[in-house]
Amino acid sequence: MPEVTPFLWFDDDAEAAIAFYTGLIPESEVVSIDRYPDAVPGMGGKVMHAHFRLGGRDYFAMDAGPQFPFTEAVSLYVSCADQPEVDRYWTALIADGGEAQPCGWLKDRWGLSWQVIPERLIQLIRDPDPQRSHRAVQAMLRMNKIDIAAVEAAADAP
């Protein structure tokens, strides 16, 4: 069976992004970085191909210029066990120029979209009581960073 691995195209800062991501997410590491030779105009020394793991999953990346910036059409999903974990990832990923987005989404300083989602939110959205589920969804729609206690309170409201 073929392997399918996400490949991220960065403008010119892949190495810094990879170092940041692998330092933030447990069970992560840089596997290899290959660089453009100096003979490639404007690209000498930049990342031609990088292999790294986030949370034990493989990713590839490269520096290739500004032609194709990231969009929200692709995002990385971080499943969080509790509010402190949501807060930790949210704060780190939005720092230094990131941008908050609705419903637990954000863009990091490189423009890559992330979803920082507590497991409890998914449980509440899947609640068998459709009214409770609806109230949880409505609460989520009013948030940027997900506040588990506020979503629970909304779900439990009469």
PATORGU-490881 format. One record per residue: residue in one letter; x, y, z of N, C-alpha, C, CB in turn. Coordinates in Angstrom, 3 decimals. Each point is the difference from the previous one (the first is absolute). Glycine has a CB too. Example, Ala and Ser with C-alpha at 12.3 -4.5 7.8 and 13.67 -1.06 7.14 Angstrom:
2
KEDO  aa  n_xx  n_yy  n_zz  ca_xx  ca_yy  ca_zz  c_xx  c_yy  c_zz  cb_xx  cb_yy  cb_zz
KEDO  A  13.190  -5.690  7.800  -0.890  1.190  0.000  0.900  1.200  0.000  -1.892  -1.173  1.246 .
KEDO  S  1.542  2.223  -1.966  0.820  1.190  0.060  -0.770  1.090  0.730  1.184  -0.628  -2.145 .
END
This chain:
158
KEDO  aa  n_xx  n_yy  n_zz  ca_xx  ca_yy  ca_zz  c_xx  c_yy  c_zz  cb_xx  cb_yy  cb_zz
KEDO  M  0.847  -1.173  0.000  -0.847  1.173  0.000  0.895  1.239  0.000  -1.860  -1.243  1.223 .
KEDO  P  1.534  2.255  -2.054  0.822  1.213  -0.028  -0.197  0.831  1.259  -0.134  0.009  -2.492 .
KEDO  E  1.184  0.692  2.877  -0.108  0.938  1.111  -0.495  1.341  -0.520  1.854  -1.180  1.246 .
KEDO  V  -2.729  1.795  -0.503  -0.491  1.339  -0.338  0.424  0.920  1.142  -2.004  -0.901  -1.358 .
KEDO  T  2.794  1.903  1.027  0.592  0.869  1.014  -0.223  1.453  -0.374  1.728  -1.743  0.537 .
KEDO  P  -2.219  2.581  0.382  -0.149  1.428  -0.305  1.357  0.644  -0.305  -2.035  0.087  1.482 .
KEDO  F  2.032  0.799  -2.461  1.201  0.728  -0.410  -0.331  1.482  0.046  0.819  -1.917  -1.480 .
KEDO  L  -0.098  2.663  2.299  -0.296  1.415  0.236  0.976  0.897  -0.768  -0.915  -0.580  2.277 .
KEDO  W  0.387  1.519  -3.021  0.780  0.946  -0.798  0.088  1.312  0.771  -0.728  -1.093  -2.190 .
KEDO  F  1.907  1.442  2.636  0.232  1.265  0.695  0.664  0.978  -0.960  0.213  -1.187  2.230 .
KEDO  D  -0.402  2.447  -1.965  0.637  1.038  -0.795  1.519  -0.132  0.150  -2.007  1.552  0.285 .
KEDO  D  2.529  -1.283  0.919  1.457  -0.096  0.190  0.407  -0.250  1.449  0.253  1.515  -1.934 .
KEDO  D  -1.153  -2.055  2.740  0.304  -0.162  1.419  -0.391  -1.382  0.523  -0.319  2.453  0.282 .
KEDO  A  0.399  -3.454  -1.131  -0.412  -1.357  0.389  0.775  -0.501  1.212  -0.583  -0.465  -2.381 .
KEDO  E  1.871  0.724  2.425  0.806  -0.535  1.093  -0.447  0.556  1.354  1.922  -0.239  -1.587 .
KEDO  A  -2.216  1.522  1.658  -0.469  0.596  1.259  -1.364  -0.570  0.384  1.285  2.113  -0.506 .
KEDO  A  -2.167  -2.262  -0.473  -1.327  -0.570  0.278  0.129  -1.431  0.514  -1.014  1.463  -1.784 .
KEDO  I  1.829  -2.258  1.121  0.188  -1.399  0.412  0.571  -0.079  1.406  0.353  -0.656  -2.389 .
KEDO  A  0.634  1.487  2.691  0.583  0.004  1.348  -1.061  0.374  1.034  2.258  0.611  -0.957 .
KEDO  F  -3.071  0.378  0.636  -1.065  0.415  0.912  -1.008  -1.125  0.206  0.300  2.377  -0.742 .
KEDO  Y  -0.811  -2.946  -0.346  -1.010  -1.050  0.093  0.518  -1.222  0.757  -0.973  0.812  -2.150 .
KEDO  T  2.186  -1.252  1.838  0.527  -1.201  0.662  0.321  0.269  1.466  0.935  -0.770  -2.191 .
KEDO  G  -0.675  2.018  2.538  0.209  0.346  1.402  -1.291  0.112  0.788  2.039  1.175  -0.692 .
KEDO  L  -3.122  -0.931  0.003  -1.295  0.205  0.646  -0.786  -1.297  0.192  -0.036  2.266  -1.001 .
KEDO  I  0.017  -3.108  -0.007  -0.831  -1.206  -0.009  0.805  -1.188  0.529  -1.334  0.894  -1.960 .
KEDO  P  0.840  -1.589  3.003  0.721  -1.171  0.499  0.145  -1.077  -1.087  -0.868  0.496  2.311 .
KEDO  E  1.846  -1.358  -2.116  0.292  -1.091  -0.935  0.298  0.533  -1.398  -1.473  -1.516  1.342 .
KEDO  S  2.273  2.576  -1.396  0.354  0.631  -1.268  1.503  0.071  -0.140  -2.115  1.332  0.033 .
KEDO  E  2.578  -1.311  -1.281  1.436  0.082  -0.255  0.250  0.421  -1.436  0.436  -1.765  1.728 .
KEDO  V  0.741  2.358  -1.944  0.480  0.268  -1.342  0.746  -1.250  -0.439  0.170  2.539  0.380 .
KEDO  V  -0.569  -3.114  -1.493  0.654  -1.212  -0.509  1.166  0.381  -0.903  -2.176  -1.274  0.132 .
KEDO  S  1.937  2.185  -1.075  1.086  0.422  -0.897  -0.354  1.329  -0.643  0.625  -2.400  -0.447 .
KEDO  I  0.421  3.136  0.095  -0.155  1.234  -0.760  1.059  0.005  -1.095  -0.935  1.262  2.016 .
KEDO  D  0.468  -1.138  -3.255  0.889  0.140  -1.149  -0.141  1.425  -0.501  -0.191  -2.471  -0.631 .
KEDO  R  1.321  3.054  0.250  0.001  1.412  -0.386  0.269  0.178  -1.496  0.776  0.588  2.306 .
KEDO  Y  -1.319  0.513  -2.833  0.312  0.360  -1.375  1.490  0.310  -0.088  -2.349  0.905  -0.391 .
KEDO  P  2.984  -1.311  -0.690  1.410  0.370  -0.167  0.137  1.499  -0.263  0.499  -2.302  -0.892 .
KEDO  D  0.665  2.835  1.184  0.246  1.428  -0.208  -0.173  0.396  -1.462  1.576  -0.030  1.934 .
KEDO  A  -1.473  -0.921  -2.836  -0.123  0.288  -1.432  -1.436  0.356  -0.407  1.914  -1.554  -0.401 .
KEDO  V  -2.894  1.284  1.260  -1.385  0.355  -0.321  -0.218  1.458  0.403  -0.808  -2.410  0.328 .
KEDO  P  0.613  3.292  -1.306  -0.112  1.431  0.295  -1.087  0.319  1.030  0.808  0.441  -2.304 .
KEDO  G  -0.435  0.286  3.340  -0.927  0.442  1.028  -0.464  -1.066  0.972  -0.701  1.647  -1.610 .
KEDO  M  1.110  -2.883  1.396  -0.480  -1.091  0.853  1.130  -0.711  0.733  -1.901  -0.292  -1.563 .
KEDO  G  3.141  0.606  1.265  1.135  -0.681  0.617  -0.122  -0.050  1.512  1.415  0.735  -1.898 .
KEDO  G  -1.358  -1.951  2.456  -0.057  -0.201  1.441  -1.397  -0.125  0.571  2.083  1.231  0.099 .
KEDO  K  -3.100  -0.872  -0.863  -1.379  -0.133  0.498  -0.428  -1.464  -0.052  -0.553  2.346  -0.780 .
KEDO  V  -0.578  -2.641  1.404  -0.474  -1.383  0.097  -0.582  -0.452  -1.341  -0.479  0.315  2.465 .
KEDO  M  1.142  -1.310  -3.063  -0.490  -0.585  -1.238  -0.983  -1.128  0.308  2.155  0.609  -1.166 .
KEDO  H  -1.849  -1.354  2.218  -0.873  -1.114  0.403  0.267  -0.289  1.474  -0.018  -0.999  -2.361 .
KEDO  A  -1.020  1.034  3.150  0.126  -0.339  1.424  -0.998  -1.095  0.325  0.764  2.348  0.586 .
KEDO  H  -0.332  -3.252  0.244  -0.860  -1.076  0.502  -0.048  0.177  1.510  0.586  -1.627  -1.923 .
KEDO  F  -1.799  1.707  2.470  -0.142  0.146  1.438  -1.247  -0.745  0.452  1.178  2.238  -0.048 .
KEDO  R  -1.261  -2.455  1.351  -1.162  -0.677  0.588  -0.634  0.921  1.033  1.040  -2.286  -0.384 .
KEDO  L  -2.370  2.344  0.343  -0.784  0.703  1.021  -0.921  -1.023  0.630  0.107  2.235  -1.235 .
KEDO  G  0.006  -2.404  2.535  -0.842  -0.972  0.684  0.140  -1.396  -0.591  -1.585  1.833  0.534 .
KEDO  G  2.773  -2.159  -1.020  0.262  -1.313  -0.573  -0.405  -0.151  -1.459  -0.293  -0.872  2.255 .
KEDO  R  -0.277  1.917  -2.878  -0.411  -0.077  -1.407  0.995  0.742  -0.878  -2.414  -0.159  0.687 .
KEDO  D  2.682  -0.417  -1.839  0.963  0.582  -0.931  -0.582  1.181  -0.771  1.064  -2.238  -0.200 .
KEDO  Y  -0.197  3.220  -0.039  -0.289  1.157  -0.837  1.257  0.307  -0.793  -1.717  0.931  1.646 .
KEDO  F  1.513  -0.275  -2.768  1.105  0.522  -0.780  -0.241  1.488  -0.193  0.382  -2.231  -1.177 .
KEDO  A  0.703  2.968  0.918  -0.126  1.437  -0.221  1.138  0.489  -0.869  -1.161  0.272  2.203 .
KEDO  M  0.961  0.932  -2.733  1.036  0.635  -0.804  -0.179  1.508  0.011  0.154  -2.040  -1.451 .
KEDO  D  0.924  2.747  1.135  -0.056  1.426  -0.313  -0.107  0.090  -1.510  1.370  0.701  2.063 .
KEDO  A  -2.359  0.009  -2.561  -0.158  0.056  -1.454  -0.513  1.344  -0.497  -0.422  -2.428  0.048 .
KEDO  G  0.355  3.429  0.811  -0.433  1.311  -0.445  -1.465  0.279  0.285  1.722  -0.136  -1.741 .
KEDO  P  -2.147  1.367  1.484  -1.336  0.456  0.388  -1.128  -0.323  -0.974  1.166  1.769  1.169 .
KEDO  Q  -0.906  -2.542  -2.216  -1.014  -0.226  -1.027  -1.270  -0.654  0.528  1.841  -0.194  -1.617 .
KEDO  F  -1.725  -0.684  2.594  -1.149  -0.761  0.477  -0.103  0.077  1.524  0.203  -1.544  -1.979 .
KEDO  P  -0.791  2.591  2.501  -0.134  0.108  1.468  -1.032  -0.994  0.528  0.629  2.435  -0.123 .
KEDO  F  -0.516  -2.718  1.407  -0.975  -0.868  0.654  -1.372  0.664  -0.009  1.809  -0.987  1.457 .
KEDO  T  -2.856  0.163  -1.475  -1.366  0.486  0.162  -0.691  -0.898  1.024  -0.086  0.909  -2.396 .
KEDO  E  -1.098  -0.497  2.813  -0.778  -0.794  0.954  -0.507  -1.308  -0.597  -0.664  2.116  1.103 .
KEDO  A  0.851  -2.309  -2.409  -0.450  -1.239  -0.636  0.713  -1.221  0.567  -0.491  1.295  -2.070 .
KEDO  V  1.657  -1.075  2.682  0.746  -1.075  0.658  0.374  0.497  1.391  0.908  -0.914  -2.220 .
KEDO  S  -1.154  0.081  3.222  0.360  0.373  1.367  0.531  -1.223  0.737  -1.748  1.829  0.012 .
KEDO  L  2.477  -1.559  1.052  0.457  -1.062  0.893  -0.909  0.013  1.220  2.423  0.175  -0.814 .
KEDO  Y  -2.893  -1.352  1.205  -0.980  -0.154  1.073  0.710  -0.505  1.245  -1.854  -0.463  -1.660 .
KEDO  V  1.731  1.211  2.754  0.592  -0.406  1.272  -1.137  -0.365  0.948  2.042  1.502  -0.344 .
KEDO  S  -2.147  -2.777  0.680  -1.015  -0.481  0.935  0.541  0.163  1.415  -0.924  -1.656  -1.703 .
KEDO  C  0.230  2.446  2.507  0.484  0.343  1.342  -0.835  -0.690  1.077  0.806  2.215  -0.868 .
KEDO  A  -0.134  -2.710  1.891  -0.665  -0.735  1.075  -0.777  0.909  0.942  1.791  -1.695  -0.156 .
KEDO  D  -1.320  2.942  0.349  -0.627  0.866  1.001  0.299  1.465  -0.320  0.199  -1.823  1.747 .
KEDO  Q  -0.739  2.726  -0.926  0.175  1.433  -0.227  1.453  0.448  0.096  -2.279  0.325  0.891 .
KEDO  P  3.058  -0.810  0.087  1.404  0.421  0.016  0.747  -0.369  -1.285  -0.042  -0.250  2.474 .
KEDO  E  -0.290  -0.896  -3.060  0.642  -0.383  -1.250  -0.457  0.921  -1.144  0.142  -2.397  0.810 .
KEDO  V  -1.428  2.705  -0.868  -0.499  0.959  -0.995  0.748  1.319  0.161  -2.291  -1.101  -0.011 .
KEDO  D  2.367  1.597  1.233  0.649  1.285  0.265  1.471  -0.028  -0.407  -1.596  0.392  1.891 .
KEDO  R  2.280  -1.477  -1.589  1.436  -0.126  -0.317  0.237  0.072  -1.502  0.327  -1.396  2.057 .
KEDO  Y  -1.046  0.569  -2.826  0.206  -0.008  -1.441  -0.464  1.299  -0.635  -0.263  -2.470  0.006 .
KEDO  W  -0.874  2.976  0.426  -0.533  1.237  -0.568  0.998  1.148  0.194  -2.360  -0.795  0.454 .
KEDO  T  2.823  0.943  0.777  0.923  1.093  0.314  1.286  -0.106  -0.811  -0.960  0.113  2.305 .
KEDO  A  1.512  -1.305  -2.395  1.251  -0.184  -0.742  -0.187  0.236  -1.494  0.736  -1.639  1.728 .
KEDO  L  -1.798  1.094  -2.287  -0.188  0.078  -1.452  -0.401  1.391  -0.485  -0.644  -2.386  0.057 .
KEDO  I  -0.013  3.147  0.799  -0.444  1.329  -0.429  1.063  1.082  0.271  -2.370  -0.716  0.443 .
KEDO  A  3.388  0.359  0.301  1.042  0.971  0.375  0.764  0.512  -1.225  0.220  -1.148  2.223 .
KEDO  D  0.367  2.301  -2.065  0.908  0.582  -0.995  -0.624  0.177  -1.379  1.841  -1.035  1.254 .
KEDO  G  -3.070  1.509  -1.289  -0.611  0.316  -1.279  -1.069  -0.953  -0.479  2.098  1.022  -0.526 .
KEDO  G  -2.472  -1.994  1.356  -1.109  -0.874  -0.380  -1.310  0.767  0.032  1.234  -1.989  0.897 .
KEDO  E  -2.292  1.334  -1.350  -1.292  0.675  -0.102  -1.127  -0.932  0.451  0.879  1.413  -1.897 .
KEDO  A  -1.680  -0.941  2.857  -1.151  -0.772  0.469  -1.042  -0.093  -1.099  0.430  0.726  2.367 .
KEDO  Q  -1.077  -1.864  -2.435  -1.068  -0.256  -0.951  -1.183  -0.557  0.799  1.644  -0.440  -1.942 .
KEDO  P  -2.834  0.410  1.374  -1.153  -0.536  0.723  0.078  -1.509  0.219  -1.343  1.841  -0.964 .
KEDO  C  0.631  -2.288  1.987  -0.278  -1.426  0.247  1.236  -0.844  0.279  -1.951  0.268  -1.452 .
KEDO  G  2.926  0.295  2.155  1.184  -0.762  0.360  1.091  -0.019  -1.046  -1.476  -1.354  1.346 .
KEDO  W  1.307  2.109  -2.421  1.005  0.067  -1.053  0.912  1.196  0.241  -1.577  -1.104  -1.636 .
KEDO  L  2.795  1.005  1.140  0.930  1.114  0.008  0.993  -0.184  -1.134  -0.265  0.298  2.497 .
KEDO  K  0.945  0.784  -2.833  1.124  -0.070  -0.932  1.249  0.310  0.811  -1.421  0.692  -2.032 .
KEDO  D  2.456  -1.493  1.843  1.254  0.286  0.689  0.770  1.087  -0.755  0.088  -2.374  0.889 .
KEDO  R  1.070  2.742  -0.400  0.763  1.108  -0.596  0.441  -0.264  -1.433  0.772  0.551  2.272 .
KEDO  W  -0.789  -1.819  -2.708  0.350  -0.339  -1.374  -1.234  -0.079  -0.899  1.985  -1.241  0.864 .
KEDO  G  -3.171  1.449  -0.290  -1.230  -0.041  -0.774  -0.655  -1.366  -0.079  0.924  1.842  -1.282 .
KEDO  L  -0.341  -2.842  1.952  -0.581  -1.339  0.001  -1.175  -0.038  0.972  2.239  -1.030  -0.593 .
KEDO  S  -3.358  0.478  0.148  -1.203  -0.082  0.828  0.042  -1.221  0.907  -1.295  1.178  -1.785 .
KEDO  W  0.835  -0.990  3.007  -0.078  -1.053  1.011  -1.395  0.020  0.608  2.490  0.165  0.495 .
KEDO  Q  -2.968  -1.314  -0.100  -1.211  -0.121  0.797  0.433  -0.526  1.363  -1.504  -0.420  -2.049 .
KEDO  V  1.265  1.188  3.104  0.356  -0.393  1.365  -1.314  -0.340  0.691  2.116  1.489  0.083 .
KEDO  I  -2.435  -2.779  -0.027  -1.336  -0.450  0.362  0.022  -0.949  1.193  -0.680  0.272  -2.377 .
KEDO  P  -0.025  0.084  3.449  -0.084  -0.917  1.143  -0.906  -1.189  -0.313  0.388  1.931  1.559 .
KEDO  E  0.012  -3.089  -1.089  -0.811  -1.206  -0.180  -1.405  0.194  0.558  2.077  -1.395  0.118 .
KEDO  R  -2.187  2.164  0.959  -1.312  0.232  0.628  -0.954  0.717  -0.950  1.116  0.103  2.240 .
KEDO  L  -0.614  0.794  -3.058  -0.858  0.682  -0.971  -0.621  -1.018  -0.957  1.425  2.084  0.168 .
KEDO  I  -0.642  -2.999  -0.645  -0.506  -1.011  -0.930  -1.055  -0.872  0.690  2.218  -0.005  -1.226 .
KEDO  Q  -1.979  -0.342  2.481  -0.999  -0.783  0.745  -1.320  0.757  0.098  1.840  -1.094  1.315 .
KEDO  L  -1.767  2.383  -1.014  -1.219  0.796  0.149  -0.722  0.182  -1.335  1.053  1.182  1.936 .
KEDO  I  -0.300  -1.002  -3.011  -0.614  0.140  -1.320  -0.690  -1.296  -0.413  1.744  1.694  -0.632 .
KEDO  R  -1.202  -2.823  1.063  -0.578  -1.310  -0.327  -1.025  -0.477  1.030  2.128  -0.551  -1.152 .
KEDO  D  -2.481  1.399  2.089  -0.948  -0.388  1.045  -1.279  -0.532  -0.642  0.963  1.732  1.578 .
KEDO  P  -1.520  -2.832  -1.055  -1.228  -0.549  -0.592  -1.218  0.919  0.152  0.910  -2.257  0.478 .
KEDO  D  -0.869  3.181  0.462  -1.085  0.970  0.148  0.233  1.117  -1.021  -0.301  -0.545  2.494 .
KEDO  P  -0.523  0.655  -3.525  0.249  0.988  -1.052  -0.005  1.446  0.502  -1.025  -1.597  -1.584 .
KEDO  Q  0.248  1.902  2.605  -0.024  1.359  0.536  1.310  0.327  0.713  -2.495  -0.150  0.247 .
KEDO  R  2.980  -0.805  0.510  1.281  0.191  0.705  1.131  0.175  -1.014  -0.830  -1.382  1.958 .
KEDO  S  0.834  0.537  -2.966  0.997  0.093  -1.062  -0.087  1.360  -0.697  -0.104  -2.503  -0.324 .
KEDO  H  -1.098  2.933  0.012  -0.204  1.285  -0.670  0.538  1.160  0.845  -2.030  -0.949  -1.140 .
KEDO  R  1.743  0.926  2.432  0.491  1.068  0.879  1.526  0.009  0.056  -2.102  -0.172  1.360 .
KEDO  A  2.724  -1.007  -1.370  1.468  -0.080  -0.002  0.566  0.595  -1.291  -0.099  -2.067  1.453 .
KEDO  V  -0.510  1.721  -2.573  0.452  0.533  -1.283  -0.160  1.516  -0.031  -0.621  -2.160  -1.130 .
KEDO  Q  -0.510  2.664  1.589  -0.242  1.440  0.007  1.034  0.728  0.863  -2.451  -0.430  -0.354 .
KEDO  A  2.803  -0.154  1.486  1.032  0.606  0.853  1.345  0.016  -0.724  -1.222  -0.784  2.067 .
KEDO  M  1.577  -0.331  -2.698  1.265  -0.092  -0.719  0.077  1.052  -1.108  0.099  -2.456  0.519 .
KEDO  L  -1.199  2.683  -1.213  -0.011  0.943  -1.120  0.297  1.433  0.431  -1.636  -1.482  -1.130 .
KEDO  R  1.458  1.786  2.410  0.277  1.348  0.516  1.421  0.138  0.532  -2.408  0.212  0.566 .
KEDO  M  3.206  -1.269  -0.641  1.344  0.007  0.593  1.086  -0.002  -1.064  -0.907  -1.201  1.981 .
KEDO  N  2.056  1.697  -1.594  1.229  -0.268  -0.741  0.636  -1.205  0.703  0.348  2.484  -0.739 .
KEDO  K  0.444  -2.232  1.789  0.533  -1.111  0.791  -1.163  -0.648  0.746  2.279  1.134  0.254 .
KEDO  I  -2.324  -2.454  -0.252  -1.101  -0.715  0.644  0.171  0.027  1.518  -0.246  -1.485  -2.027 .
KEDO  D  -0.815  1.882  2.706  -0.077  0.022  1.456  -0.925  -1.141  0.402  0.407  2.537  0.143 .
KEDO  I  0.177  -3.628  0.340  -0.769  -1.209  0.296  -1.110  0.284  1.010  2.033  -1.385  -0.480 .
KEDO  A  -1.723  2.091  1.546  -1.008  0.275  1.035  -1.180  0.786  -0.574  1.812  -0.004  1.745 .
KEDO  A  -1.537  0.958  -2.613  -1.075  0.790  -0.590  -0.852  -0.843  -0.955  1.433  2.053  0.214 .
KEDO  V  -0.814  -2.958  -0.943  -0.767  -0.870  -0.896  -0.857  -0.957  0.830  1.805  0.161  -1.781 .
KEDO  E  -1.238  -0.705  2.862  -0.774  -0.889  0.871  -1.180  0.750  0.625  2.083  -1.343  0.481 .
KEDO  A  -1.840  2.568  -0.018  -1.072  0.781  0.606  -1.119  0.277  -1.008  1.671  1.042  1.561 .
KEDO  A  -1.284  -0.725  -2.783  -1.015  0.243  -1.039  -0.771  -1.274  -0.309  1.428  1.817  -0.977 .
KEDO  A  -0.735  -2.934  0.872  -0.670  -1.270  -0.299  -0.989  -0.379  1.086  2.013  -0.734  -1.260 .
KEDO  D  -1.670  1.051  2.503  -0.833  -0.375  1.153  -1.080  1.024  0.323  1.948  -1.221  0.889 .
KEDO  A  -1.943  2.362  -1.581  -0.986  1.042  0.280  -1.404  -0.478  -0.382  1.756  1.777  -0.381 .
KEDO  P  -2.751  -1.305  1.102  -1.387  -0.407  -0.345  -0.469  0.628  -1.284  -0.495  -0.255  2.402 .
END
